[in-house]
Structures are given as structure tokens and as C-alpha cells.
Amino acid sequence: MKETKRNSFTGSIGFVLVAAGSAVGLGNIWRFPYLAAKDGGGLFLVMYLILAVTFGFALLTTEIAIGRKTKQSPLTAYGKIKKGWKWLGVVACLVPVIIMPYYCAIGGWVLKYFIAYLTGDGVNAATDGYFTNYITSDVEPIIWMFVFMFVVAFIIFRGINSGIESFSKIIMPVLLVLVVAIAIFSLTIQHTDAEGVTRTGMQGFKVYVIPNFEGLTIKSFFGVLVDAMGQLFFSLSVAMGIMVAYGSYVRDDANLVKSINQIEIFDTVVAFLAGVMIIPAVYTFMGTEGMQASGPSLMFISLPKVFAAMGGIGNVVGCLFFAMVLFAALTSAVSIMEAVVASFMDQFHMTRTKATVIETVIALVVAVIVCLGYNIMYFEVTLPNGAVGQILDIMDYISNNLLMPIVAIGTCILIGWIVKPQTIIDEVEKSGCKFGRRKLYIAMIKVVAPILLLILLLKSMGILTMI
């Protein structure tokens, strides 16, 4: 069968913004600040930074290079790298298939809150039971999920240049401006509580960035290391086929080293600024107790209460905040859907339109089940890592805690020991750029990364409990 010419990004800026948009998602905003607050502030930040330029760099470089070398999406790329390894591509493609429905359900929640603040209804959004009443209602969550998914599908339908790249070039600069503006505002606030205690944003900032070694043991140190690694792993969008798919659209003359460095910097800066946005504000209005929340409870329960406590300006800040979160959710959802659509196109030689329609229908059906998982299909189950959850949490656990580490470990074995790291090094240096962290890359991909990933997987499965 004759191969059709593959579209490519118009330039390195487009690729960097698209890849950074994928990396900057809900995990950066609702999980990074919580982990930083929990794990001794500056200590977590230092660990995260070290892992970003070593562990994260190795995985990111590998996936982008695999994509560019094979000019294939995840489902078919691994089999092209080495015959008999297509199974790894199947698992890598399965990850975004599982993530897409529940990510769109959460995207619908974000859209609901953005509209609430946009229409001046932010005070109600802060009341007790607002979030629970919303997600347990029968129809409304499905409607907002559908709107969110329709926007994502439309961007994918438009293609690489007119859709994904054009969208990212507009949204990412706006997102960055919003993040910086809210972070600066968060540092300037102060509040006196009912007991007469005054707290400021700058005090909260110190809690965030100054390392806290109080009660630090070897066990808790390794706990921080695993948290930082887990956060980075999900934050960079590795092991879910996305970077393989995006790598396949990168031109052969592009400087991969420079682009990967820029993606790392962008993602790390936004993750850090997410903490600056959230931790000082939560600390100012709710003290250290308020910083114990993460995930949906942080974003949809704790933060609206913080915005309400700000008075009149709280509605404006809340509107800007949820606009920023919405943009982050959209860029990530676009990348998740593209990994699946590109895989369908490469494997089954179908048009982008057909592949987009099929993936949208699949995601829509499962997303409805996810939404119903909070009302008529509600049940609770204890997961191997000790967390209690329902349909959304089960899907999240399978994709993030099991399949993604398996994909990453498989990739390390394939590149580090089967086809050898030189395969990736040659691809990176193809355009004439020098691979500066070459020796570090070889050590990471062959030895260090597989060991760290195995620890992460065993901990996720509840087998390794001492960390």
C-alpha cells in the first residue's frame, strides 16, 4: 500500500508549544502543589528538578525520537523499531484510549465552574455540597462533558497545522500569562481569620519553596523521591503514546535537543507557578490545614472557598483561574485524542475524519458511563494502592499506575538493551545537533530509569509498602 505523505509541524516553536501544552495539564495544577506542600516544599522542588533533567529527559527524548524515526504513531511505531515489539505499541495506545473518557468528564467539570464564575455565580460555587450535588446529578455533567469533548474533537478534526498547532500557538501564550498573573496576585494577598491571626501570600510562598527537613527520615526521603518521580512521569505526558505521535510530526531537520530542553523548561516553570498560584492563596485563607487537599477536592472545593473569602475580586480571580485550567485541560485532551486518532490512521489507513469520529464515539460512550458512576452506577472499591474509588478512579489507576509504568519499562528495555541507545542518539543527532547529555542518557535508559520505574510500579500495586 502506498504511504501518504505525513503532515509535520511548521516549525520548532509550533512543536514545542504543542508538546508543552500536552505536558501542562490538570496534574500540574491540582497534584503538584499538594505534593510540594506535603513533601517539605523546597525539598520536593529540588527532587523534581533533578529528576526532570535526568529521568524525565531520558523518557521524553526516547519517545519523541521513536516517533520521528518511524514517522508512526504509538500503535505501529514500536513494531517498526523492532519486529515482535508491537505489543508495546498496543499497550501504549490503550493508555490514551482509557484516559480520554474520564479526562473529558473532568474537563466538563472545569467548564461548568468556568461558566459559573463567568456569569457571576462564583459565590454559589463555594457553598458546601455544590460540587457533590453537581457531579451526582443525572444530566448536567454529561452535557458539559459533551461540550468539552466536541471542542477537542473539532480541533483534532482540523488536523495538525490548522487544528492542533494553530490552537496551541494561541492558547499556550494566553495560559502562561494567566498563570503568571494569578501567581503574582497570590503573593500579594493577606487575610486575618476569626481568631485574629493574619497570614500573607508571601508566608505561604516561603512554606512552598523553603525546604522543610523536620522529621525527615530515609523512608520519608524515598517517599518524596517516589512522589516527585510519579508527578514528573505523568506531567511530561510520557508513556501514553502522545510524545511518540507528536514526534512523528517533527521534521527531520529540527533540532530535537533544543526542542526537548524547551519542553522541559516550559513544563517545569508552569508546574512551579501552579504551586505559586495555589499554595500562598490556600495558606493565607485556610492555613496549613487547607493545604492537605489534592485533586478534585483542591480545585473544586477548597479553591472556590478561597475565592469567596477574597470578596468582590474573588469572582474575577476565580474566572481567570478556571479559564487557565480549562485551557490546560483542553491542550492535554487534544494530545490524548491525537495519540489515538493518529494510531487509527496509521494502523487501519483511514482518513483523519473517520478516525476522529470513531474515537469520539468510543470516548463519548465511556465518558457517559464515567459521569453516571457518581449517581445511578455508583459503587466503591478499594484499589491495590489503598485508595478508595469508583469508575473514574479505577480507570485512572489502570492507565496511570499500571499501564504507563509498564510502557515506560518496556521502552527502556527495548531501547536500552535490544536495539541499543545509539539508535536514539543517531536520530537525535541526525539534524547535526550535538547530544549534550549523551552519557547521562545511556545510563538513565539502560539502568537508572528502569529501576526507578519498577519501584514506582511496585508501589502503585501495593507490593512495595515501605516507601
C-alpha positions in Angstrom: 0.0 0.0 0.0 1.3 3.4 -1.0 2.2 5.5 2.1 0.7 9.0 2.1 2.9 12.0 2.9 2.8 12.7 6.6 2.0 16.2 7.9 4.6 17.9 10.0 4.7 20.9 12.4 5.6 24.1 10.5 8.5 24.8 12.9 10.1 24.1 16.2 8.0 26.7 18.0 4.8 25.0 17.0 6.1 21.6 18.1 7.3 23.0 21.5 4.0 24.7 22.2 2.0 21.7 21.2 4.2 19.3 23.3 4.3 21.7 26.3 0.5 22.1 26.0 0.2 18.3 26.3 2.5 18.3 29.3 0.8 21.2 31.1 -2.4 19.6 32.3 -4.6 19.1 35.3 -1.8 17.1 37.0 0.4 20.2 37.1 -2.3 22.3 38.6 -4.0 20.1 41.2 -1.4 17.5 42.1 1.9 19.3 42.0 1.1 22.0 44.7 -0.4 19.3 47.0 2.7 17.1 46.8 5.0 20.1 47.2 3.1 21.1 50.4 3.1 17.5 51.7 6.7 16.7 50.9 8.6 19.6 52.6 8.2 22.3 50.0 11.7 23.1 48.6 12.8 19.5 49.1 10.2 18.3 46.7 11.0 21.0 44.2 14.8 20.2 44.2 14.0 16.5 43.7 11.6 17.2 40.9 14.1 19.5 39.2 16.9 16.9 39.4 14.6 14.2 38.1 13.3 16.5 35.3 16.8 16.9 33.8 17.7 13.2 34.1 14.8 10.7 34.3 12.3 12.9 32.5 14.8 14.0 29.9 15.6 10.4 29.0 12.0 9.2 28.6 10.9 12.4 26.7 13.9 12.2 24.3 13.3 8.5 23.7 9.6 8.8 22.8 10.0 11.9 20.6 12.9 10.2 18.7 11.0 7.0 18.2 8.1 9.0 16.7 10.4 11.0 14.4 12.5 7.9 13.3 9.5 5.7 12.4 7.1 8.5 11.3 4.5 6.4 13.0 2.1 6.8 16.0 2.4 4.6 19.1 0.3 1.7 17.9 2.6 1.0 15.0 5.9 2.7 15.9 7.3 0.2 18.4 6.8 -2.7 15.9 8.7 -0.7 13.3 11.6 -0.1 15.7 11.9 -3.9 16.4 9.8 -6.7 15.0 7.9 -8.6 17.7 7.5 -5.5 19.9 4.2 -4.3 18.5 2.5 -5.4 21.8 4.2 -2.5 23.5 2.6 -0.1 21.0 -0.8 -1.7 21.7 -0.4 -1.1 25.4 0.9 2.4 24.8 -2.2 3.2 22.6 -4.5 1.6 25.2 -3.4 4.3 27.7 -4.9 7.3 25.9 -8.0 5.2 25.0 -8.7 4.7 28.7 -7.7 8.2 29.8 -9.7 10.2 27.2 -13.2 9.5 28.5 -12.6 10.4 32.1 -10.4 13.3 31.2 -13.3 14.8 29.2 -15.6 14.1 32.2 -13.3 16.2 34.4 -12.9 18.8 31.6 -16.7 19.1 31.8 -16.4 19.9 35.5 -13.9 22.6 34.7 -16.1 24.1 32.0 -19.0 24.1 34.5 -17.0 26.1 37.1 -15.6 28.5 34.5 -19.2 29.3 33.3 -20.3 29.7 36.9 -17.6 32.3 37.6 -18.0 33.9 34.2 -21.7 34.5 34.9 -21.0 35.8 38.5 -22.2 32.7 40.2 -18.8 32.1 42.0 -20.3 32.6 45.5 -22.6 29.6 45.0 -19.7 27.5 43.7 -18.1 27.9 47.1 -21.0 26.6 49.1 -20.9 23.3 50.8 -22.2 20.5 48.7 -22.1 22.4 45.4 -19.5 20.1 43.8 -21.1 16.9 45.1 -24.6 18.0 44.0 -23.3 18.8 40.6 -21.3 15.5 39.9 -24.1 13.4 41.3 -26.8 14.9 39.1 -28.0 12.8 36.2 -27.8 15.0 33.1 -25.8 18.2 33.6 -22.3 16.6 33.9 -23.0 14.7 30.7 -23.9 17.9 28.9 -20.8 19.8 29.9 -18.6 16.7 29.1 -20.1 16.6 25.7 -19.4 20.3 25.0 -15.8 19.8 26.2 -15.3 16.7 24.0 -16.9 18.4 21.0 -14.3 21.2 21.2 -11.4 18.7 21.4 -12.8 16.6 18.6 -13.2 19.7 16.4 -9.5 20.7 16.9 -8.4 17.2 16.1 -10.6 17.1 13.0 -8.9 20.3 11.7 -5.6 18.4 11.6 -2.0 19.1 12.7 -1.4 22.6 11.3 -4.8 24.2 11.1 -6.1 22.5 14.3 -3.6 21.4 16.9 -0.7 23.7 16.1 -2.8 26.8 15.5 -4.8 26.2 18.6 -1.6 25.8 20.8 0.0 28.9 19.4 -2.9 30.9 20.6 -3.8 29.2 23.8 -0.4 28.5 25.3 0.8 32.1 25.5 -2.6 33.1 27.0 -2.3 30.3 29.5 1.2 31.4 30.5 0.1 35.0 31.0 -2.9 33.9 33.2 -0.6 31.6 35.3 1.9 34.4 35.9 -0.8 37.0 36.6 -2.6 34.8 39.2 0.7 33.7 40.8 1.7 37.4 41.3 -1.7 38.2 42.7 -1.5 35.2 45.1 1.7 36.6 46.5 0.2 40.0 47.3 -2.8 38.9 49.4 -3.3 38.8 53.1 -6.1 37.8 55.4 -7.0 37.9 59.1 -9.0 35.0 60.3 -11.7 34.8 63.0 -9.1 34.2 65.7 -7.2 37.4 64.7 -4.3 35.6 63.0 -3.0 37.4 60.0 -1.4 35.4 57.2 0.1 36.6 53.9 0.7 35.2 50.5 4.5 35.6 51.0 4.4 33.5 54.1 2.6 30.8 52.1 5.3 31.2 49.4 8.0 30.5 52.0 6.2 27.4 53.1 6.2 26.3 49.4 9.9 27.0 48.5 11.9 26.7 51.7 12.9 23.0 52.3 11.4 21.6 55.5 13.7 18.8 56.9 11.7 18.4 60.1 11.2 14.8 60.9 12.9 13.7 57.7 14.0 10.0 57.7 15.4 7.8 55.0 11.9 6.3 54.5 10.3 9.7 54.1 13.1 10.9 51.8 12.4 7.9 49.4 8.7 8.8 49.7 9.4 12.3 48.4 11.6 10.8 45.6 8.8 8.5 44.5 6.2 11.3 44.7 8.4 13.6 42.6 9.1 10.8 40.1 5.4 9.9 39.8 4.4 13.5 39.3 7.1 14.1 36.7 6.1 10.9 34.9 2.5 11.9 34.5 3.3 15.6 34.0 5.6 15.2 30.9 3.0 13.1 29.0 5.4 10.2 28.6 4.3 6.5 28.4 0.9 7.3 26.9 1.9 7.4 23.2 1.4 11.2 23.0 5.1 12.1 22.5 5.6 9.3 20.0 2.7 10.7 18.0 3.9 14.3 18.2 7.4 13.2 17.4 6.2 11.6 14.2 5.2 15.1 13.0 8.6 16.7 13.7 10.7 17.5 10.6 14.0 15.7 10.1 15.9 18.9 10.1 14.5 20.1 13.5 16.9 20.4 16.5 15.5 17.8 18.8 17.8 18.6 21.7 16.8 22.3 21.8 13.1 21.4 21.5 13.2 18.9 24.3 15.0 21.3 26.6 12.4 23.9 25.9 9.5 21.5 26.6 11.2 20.5 29.9 11.6 24.2 30.9 8.1 25.2 30.0 6.5 22.3 31.9 8.7 22.8 35.0 8.0 26.5 35.1 4.3 26.1 34.8 4.3 23.3 37.4 6.2 25.6 39.8 4.0 28.6 39.1 0.9 26.4 39.7 2.3 26.0 43.2 2.8 29.8 43.5 -0.8 30.3 42.4 -2.3 27.9 44.8 -0.2 27.3 47.9 0.1 31.0 49.1 -3.6 31.6 48.5 -4.8 28.5 50.3 -2.3 29.1 53.1 -3.5 32.7 53.5 -7.2 31.9 53.8 -7.1 28.3 55.2 -3.8 27.9 57.0 -1.7 24.7 56.8 -4.8 22.6 57.2 -6.2 23.8 53.9 -3.1 22.6 52.1 -3.9 18.9 52.7 -6.3 18.8 49.8 -5.4 17.5 46.3 -7.1 16.6 43.1 -10.8 17.5 42.6 -11.2 18.4 46.3 -8.5 21.1 46.0 -9.7 22.5 42.7 -13.5 22.3 43.1 -14.0 22.6 46.9 -11.0 24.3 48.6 -10.1 26.9 46.0 -13.7 28.2 45.4 -13.8 28.8 49.2 -10.6 30.8 48.9 -12.0 32.9 46.0 -15.2 33.5 48.1 -13.1 34.7 51.0 -11.4 37.3 48.8 -14.6 39.3 48.5 -15.6 41.0 45.3 -12.4 40.4 43.4 -12.7 36.7 44.2 -15.2 36.1 41.3 -12.8 37.7 38.8 -9.8 35.7 40.1 -11.9 32.6 40.1 -13.0 33.2 36.5 -9.4 33.8 35.3 -8.2 30.7 37.3 -10.8 28.4 35.7 -10.2 29.9 32.3 -6.5 28.9 32.7 -7.4 25.4 34.0 -9.8 25.0 31.0 -7.0 25.9 28.6 -4.6 23.4 30.3 -7.3 20.7 30.2 -8.1 21.3 26.5 -4.4 21.2 25.3 -3.9 17.9 27.2 -7.1 16.4 26.0 -6.2 17.3 22.4 -2.9 15.5 22.7 -4.6 12.4 24.3 -7.1 12.2 21.5 -4.5 12.8 18.8 -2.4 9.8 20.0 -5.5 7.6 19.4 -6.6 9.1 16.2 -3.1 9.0 14.7 -2.8 5.4 15.7 -6.1 4.5 14.0 -4.9 6.4 10.8 -1.5 4.5 10.7 -2.8 1.1 11.6 -6.0 1.0 9.6 -5.1 3.5 6.9 -8.3 5.5 7.5 -8.9 9.2 7.0 -8.5 11.7 9.9 -12.2 12.4 9.7 -13.2 8.8 10.1 -10.6 8.1 12.8 -11.8 11.2 14.8 -15.4 10.2 14.6 -14.7 6.6 15.7 -12.6 7.8 18.7 -15.1 10.5 19.6 -17.9 7.9 19.7 -15.9 5.4 21.8 -14.8 8.2 24.2 -18.3 9.6 24.4 -20.0 6.3 25.3 -17.4 5.5 28.0 -17.4 9.1 29.3 -21.2 8.9 29.9 -20.6 5.8 32.0 -17.9 7.7 33.9 -20.4 10.5 34.6 -23.1 8.0 35.7 -20.5 6.5 38.0 -21.3 9.2 40.5 -25.1 8.6 40.6 -27.0 5.6 39.2 -23.9 3.5 38.7 -22.1 4.5 41.9 -20.1 1.9 43.8 -16.9 2.0 45.8 -13.9 -0.3 45.6 -10.5 -0.3 47.4 -7.6 -0.2 44.9 -4.3 -2.0 45.4 -2.6 1.3 46.4 -5.0 1.7 49.3 -7.2 4.4 47.7 -11.0 4.0 47.6 -12.6 4.9 44.3 -15.3 4.3 41.7 -15.4 4.1 37.9 -13.2 7.2 37.2 -10.7 6.2 39.8 -10.4 2.6 38.6 -9.8 3.8 35.0 -7.2 6.3 36.3 -5.5 3.6 38.4 -5.3 1.2 35.5 -3.9 3.7 33.0 -1.6 5.8 35.2 -0.5 3.4 37.9 -0.2 0.2 35.9 -0.1 0.6 32.2 2.1 3.7 32.0 4.9 2.3 34.1 4.7 -0.9 32.1 5.0 1.0 28.8 7.9 3.1 30.2 9.8 0.0 31.5 9.2 -1.8 28.2 10.5 1.2 26.3 13.7 1.3 28.4 14.3 -2.4 27.8 13.7 -2.1 24.1 15.9 0.9 23.6 18.5 0.3 26.4 19.1 -3.4 25.7 17.5 -4.7 22.5 18.1 -2.0 19.8 20.7 -0.1 21.9 20.7 3.6 22.9 22.7 4.5 19.8 19.5 4.1 17.8 18.0 7.1 19.6 21.3 9.1 19.7 21.7 8.8 16.0 18.1 10.0 15.5 18.6 13.0 17.8 21.9 14.0 16.1 20.5 13.4 12.6 20.0 17.2 12.0 23.6 18.0 13.0 22.9 19.0 16.7 25.1 17.7 19.4 23.6 15.3 22.1 25.0 17.1 25.1 23.7 14.6 27.8 24.7 11.5 25.8 26.4 9.6 28.6 23.7 10.6 31.1 21.1 9.4 28.6 22.7 6.0 28.2 23.0 5.4 32.0 19.4 6.5 32.5 17.7 4.5 29.8 19.7 1.3 30.5 19.8 1.2 34.3 18.5 4.1 36.4 15.1 4.8 34.8 14.0 1.1 34.7 14.9 0.7 38.4 13.0 3.9 39.4 10.0 2.8 37.2 9.9 -0.6 38.8 9.9 0.9 42.2 7.0 3.2 41.1 5.1 0.2 39.6 5.5 -1.9 42.7 4.4 0.9 45.0 1.3 1.5 42.8 0.4 -2.2 43.0 0.7 -2.1 46.8 3.6 -4.6 46.8 6.2 -2.1 48.0 4.8 -0.6 51.1 7.9 0.6 53.0 8.1 3.8 50.9 
